[in-house]
Amino acid sequence: MNVLFLMADELSWWALGHHDPRIHTAHLDRLAARGMRFDAAYTPSPICVPTRAAIATGKYVHEIGNWSSAEPYDGATPSWGHVLRDVGIDPVSIGKLHYQSGDADCGFGTQIAPVHVVDGIGWAQALLRRPVEPYDMTHTLARDIGPGDTAYLAQDRTVTAAACDWIAAPARQNAPWCAFVSWLAPHFPLTAPPQDYALYDPQALARGAQEVPDHPILREIAGFFDHDPYFTPESRGIATASYFGLCTFLDRQVGRVLDALDAAGLTEDTLVVFTADHGEMLGEKGFWTKSTMYDSAARVPLMLAGPGIDAGTCATPVSLIDIAPTICGTLGARTSGFSGRDLRRPDPDRTVLSEYHDGGCSVGVTMVRWGTWKMVHYAEGHAAQLFDMAADPQEEVDLAIARPDIIAEGTRRMLALVDPEDANARAHADQARRIAALGGIDAIRAIPTFDYTPADSR
């Protein structure tokens, strides 16, 4: 058996053709049709750096302390890559990792075309949460939209070519292997290749602004990531067409890699895992990018295909931390030591968790999802939210006051996984130490900020 782990960046659960027929993703739709699709898969954190640390270690964010975009994974907690090396399989990474740097031993013996956090630090402004400070880069999201080319697209083409070459090498025929292939698309900038952008009509996608929900922490997040005021109905249409175009571009990259696997005669011997680190709000409820617990940001596509995987869908909530034990179990390595569970044996009563302790938010946010219910806890006494995801998939009706019985059940399930007030306090304490290590608040204010990690960050 081999494992090919494919990951997108900022791809919402709904942004594939089998969910939204407006979006052209033929290759991923075929992969979903021949494998198991998890329709309630959640990110450990709705932002890149903490999630990628959690995926690597198979543990939740509060267990590893990689709280924010300025606390990247450095290999201190063993990863699934380290575990595979114990059984003689040295996994390769191709593309974005978003770890501390290529110098840290994070479980990959070879890193091809990696992207890591900037200067080994990351987005330092994420640490300034008491109080939340102004962020002056939000105008760029609405500016950099439409057809064109970017360094992100060039990086992804490099990743695809490298992955195809790696799979085609004769050595792939001789021993079990594991490859992690990670693209940047459809992460902003929302600039899509002209051929992909042309598939969508921006005028048909134009729409007005949506109101931010009346909750103090959600308004705090929206006030920090205040992208939406820079959009018009017309530019929202252009940005949406660009996002759809980037999804199609990503699909074409995935298709090339799957074709290379097939050409090498390895499809029948390879478990393929596809997911994304988090989603994209795309203007929903007044939010763009991620950083909320609404499904467009926190719920992601996840599918398995390959030997022993029956075609179908699984409605049981699962987490991206489940990928680590799934990969290790597939390749005969230990699955103990992970908080995640093997995706090949889902638990119908599973509770999954997502956490946010990052920029623009002064308190920790903890989401639990079980059955058809989703509860969002805001630390330090702020009102919780509760949604029935079967009756209200758009998360429009907050039932927190009307259903104290479900809030009690959600709280019980949450506390079985984490004490959110303790995690909130630990995150702030760790971040205070990180601020001091970087020279203090004024030193962080002096670090040039950015709206997304440059494609050449190594």
N, C-alpha and C positions, 0 to 999 in steps of 0.2 A: 504493500500500500504506500501511496504517496499522498501528500496534502498540498493543495494549492489554495492559499488563503488570499482572497482578493478584497480590497477595501477601498471605498470611495470616501470623499470628505464632504460633509454637509449635504448629504442626500436624504431627503425626507422619505418616510415610509410610503407616501402616496405618489412619489415622483417617478413611477415606472408605468409602462403601458398597461400591465395587467390590473393596475388600480385606476389609472386615468388614461383612457384610450386616446386622449389628445397628444400624449407624449410618446415619441417614437423610441422604444428601447427593445428592439426585436431580439437581440442576443440575450439580454437578461430575462426577458419573458420566456424564452426557450429554456434557459437554465432553471427558472422557477417551475416550469411545467414538468421537467423531468426529475425534480427533486422535492424536498420538503421545504415549504415556505412557512416561516414563523410570523404570524400576523399580529403578535403582541410582543415584539422584541424592543427592549429599551436600552438606552445608553446608560452607563454608570454616572455620567455627568454631561450635561448638554453644552460642552465646550471641548476643544481638541485635547489639550495637554493632559488634564486629569484622566480623561477617558482612555487615551492611549496608554497611560501608565496602568490603568485598571485592566485593560485588555491584555497587556503584556503579563501581568502578574496573576490574573484570574482572581483578583480581590477587589473589594469595594474601596472607594476613595478614602473613607475614614479609616480603613485598615492600613493603608500604606502612606498616608500623609502627603500625597501629591495633590494638594488642594486646588491649586490654581494654575493659571497660564505662566506663572513665574516660579513654579515648583515642579520642574520636569523630572521624568524618570531617569535615574542614573545607574540602574542595575543593582541597587542595594537590596531590594526585595527580589528573590529569584523569579525569573520569568519562565514561560513555557519553553522558550528557546534554551535556557539553561537545563531544564529537565530533559529535553530531547538530546542534548549533548551527552547526558549521562548514559544514554543507550546507543551512542555512536552515530546519531543523526545531527549534522551541523546545519541548522537552517540558514537560509540566505534571505536577506531583505532587499527589495528593489523598490525604491521610491520613498515617500514620506514616512518618517518615523516620529518626528517631533519629540525626541528625547533630548537629554542635556547636551550631548555631543557624540560624535563618532568615536571619541576616545574612550568612552565608558563601555564596559563590557555588559551589554544589555541582552545577551543571548544569541546574537547573530555573529557568526564567525566572519561572514562577508556582508558588507553593506554596499549596494550598487546604487548610485545616484540618490543618496539619502537627502532628506531635508530635516534639519534639526531646528531647535529654538534659536533665536538670535543671540549670539555671543555667549551661549551656554546659560543665559539668564532667562530669556523669554520676554514676555510682555510684562515688564516690571510694574506698570500702572495697575495691574490686577491686584497688587498688594495694598493699595491705598483705599481701604474700605471703611475707615473710621476717621473722618467722614468720607463718603464717596466724593471724589474730586472730579472736576470737569474733564471731559474728554473731547478734544478738538479735531478728531479725524473722521467724524461721522458723515461729513458732507461728501466724502469720496465715493461712498457706495452708490449714490444716485448719479454721480458724475461719470463713472467708468462703466457704462452700459452700452449694449448694442453689439453689432457685428464687428469683428476685428481679431487681433491676435495679441497674446500676452506671454509673459515669461512662464506663467502657470501652464498654459497650453503646450509650450515648448518642452517644459519639464515632463509633462505627461506623455508626450510623444516619445521622449527619451526612455521613460520607464517602460512603455509598451514594447519598444524595439529591444531593450535589454532583456525583458522577460521572455520574449519570443526566442531570442538567441540562446538564453540560458536553458529553456525547456528543450530546444532542439539539439543541444550538445549531446554527444554519444554517452557521456557519463550518466545521463539521466536514466539510461536503460539498465544500469548495472546494480543499483542499490536503492533502497527506500530514501526518499528525499522530502523536504518541506520547504516551500518558497512562500514568502509573504510579499505580495505585490500591491503597492499602495499609491493611488493616484490623488491629485489635488482636486480635480473636478468632482462636483460642480461648485466647489467653494468660490466665493467672490474673489476677484472682481467679476462682475456679471457681464463679461465680454465673451461672446461665443464665436466659434468659427463661422464665417459667412454662410457656408453650405448648410450648417445646422440651424443657424438663426433663421434662415430663409424658410424653414419648414413651419414656422409659426407666425401668426398674424398679431403683431403688437396692438393693433387697434381693437381687435376682438378681446384682448386681454386687459385693456385699460379699465381702471376702476378707481373709485374714490378711497379716501382714507377710512380706516376702521378705528373705532374708539378703544383706547387702552382700558381694560377693566378697572373698576373702582376699588383698587386694593393698594395700600401704601407702598408695599415692596415692589409690586408690579409697576407702579408709577415711578418708583425710584429707578428701576432698571430701564424703563422706557425713557426716562429723563436723561439717563447717562448715555445709553445707546440710542440717541435721538435721530435715527436715520430718516424716519418717515416724513418729517416736515420738509425735507429737501426734495421730495417727490411731488409730481403732479399726476393726475390720472393718466396722462399720456406716457409719462416716464415710468410709471408703475407697469404699464403694458409692455414697454420696451424691456424693462428689467426682468419681467416674468418670461417674455419670449427668450431672453438671453439665458435665463436659468433652465428653461426647457431645452434650449439648444445645447447647453453644457451637459445636461443629462444624456442627450443623444450622442454627443461627442464621447462622453464616458462609456456609453454602451458600445460604441464602435471600438474603443480600446479593449474593453473586456472581450468582445468578439474576436479580435485578433489573437489575444492570448489563448482563448479557448480553442481557436482554430489551430494554433501551434501545438497545443496539447494533443489534439486529435491527429494532426499530421505526424506527431512523434509516436502514435500508437499507444498513448498512455491514458486515454480517457477512461477506459474500463478499469484501470488500476489506481485511480486518483480520486480522493475525496476533495471536492471543490466547496469552499466556504466563501460566501459573498456577503458583505455587510457595508455599513458606513459608520463613522464615529459618532455622528449626530445628524440632526436634520437642519432645516432652514425655514424660518417663519414666513418669509416672503411677504411681509406686510400684514399678515393675519393678526387681528386684535391690536394693530398698531406697532407690531414688532417686526424687525428684520434680523437676519442671521439667527442666533441661537439664544442660549442663556435663560430660557424659561422652561417650565415643566409641561407646557402644552405639547400635545402629541406631535405637532409639526416639527418641534425642536428635539423632543426627547425620545420619540419612537422612530425606529429605523428599519429599513429592509434587512432581512436576514434569511438566507437560504443555504441548504446543504444539498449537494447532488453527488452521486457516485455509488460505488459498490455498497450494497446493503441498505441503501436509503430509499424508502418507498416514496413515490410521488404523492403529494397531497399538501394539506395545510394543517397547521397546528395553532389553535387559539390560545393555548396555555401561555401566560406571561413568561418570558425568558429574558436573560440579560446578556450583554456582550461579554461579561466575565465568564460566561459558560463556554466560550470558544476555547479557552486554554485547556480545560480538562477534556474537551472533545478532541482537540488535536492530539494531545498526549495519549489519550485512550486509543485513538485510531492507530497510532504508530507504536503501540506497545510499551509506552512509558508510564510511569506512575501518574495517577490522577489525584492522589492525596495531597494535602497542602494548599489546595485551591478552595476559595469560597464558592466558585461557580460549580455548576453541575453539567454532566455530559448531556449535550443536546439530543443525543440519540435515545435518551430515556427521560423525557420530560415528566414533571410532577404536576398533575392537574390542580393541586392546591397550592402551587408555588406563589410566593410573594417575592417581587423584585423591587429593587431600590435604585433611585437616582438621587444625586446630591449636587448642590451648587454652592461653592464658597469662593467665587471668583469676582472679577471686576464688575463694578456698577451696582453691587448689592451689599448692603451693610450687615446682613444677617445670613446665616446658613439656611438653605432651602432643601427640604427633604421630601421626595415623592415616593410613595409606595403604590404598587399596582398589584391587585390580585383579582381573580375572577373577572367580573365586569366593572370593578370599582377602581377608582384612582383617588387617592388622598394626597394633598400637598400640605406639608407642615412648614410654617415660617417661624424661625426661632425668635426667642425673646418676646413671646406673648402676642405676636401678630396673628390675625385670624387665619384659620386653615381654609382650604378649599376641598370640595368633594364633588366628584362627577361620576355619573353612571354612564360608562362608555358604550354600553349597548343601546340605551335609550337616547343618549345625547352625545354622539361621537364628535360633534363640533365643540363640545365643552362650553356651552352657552349658559347652562343652568347649574349654579352652585348650590348643592344640597347640604352644605355643612351644617346649617342651622336646622333644617327640616329633618335630618336623619342623624340624630346624636348616637343612635345604636350603631350605625355604620362607622361613624367617626371613632367610637370606642373600639370597634373591631379593627379598624385601620391603625389606631394607636397601638393596640396590642401587637399587631403584626410588625409595625415599625420598630417597637421597642425590642422585639425578638431579634432584630437585625442591628439596630443602632440606637443609642440615646442621642437624639438630635441636638439637645442642648449641650451635652458634653462635647459632641463633635464640633459644634459651633464655637465653643470656648477654646478647644484645642486648635482649631484652624486659625483663629485670631491670634493665639499665643505663638504658634509656629510662624505665622506671617509677620508678627512683630519682630521675632528673631531674624527672619529673613531680611526684613527692612534694615535692621541694625547691621547685618552682615554686608549689605550692599552700600553702607555708608550713611544711612538715615533717609528721612523723608525728602529732604532737599536734594540729596544726591539722586534719588529716584526721579524727582521732578525734572532734574537736569538731563536724564537719559532721553534721547530722541524717541518719541512714540511712533507707532505705525498702526495701520489698519489691518494688515495681514502679514504673516511671515514671508519674507522674500523667498523666491524659489531657489536661490543660490545659498541659503543659509545652511552651512555644513557643521 
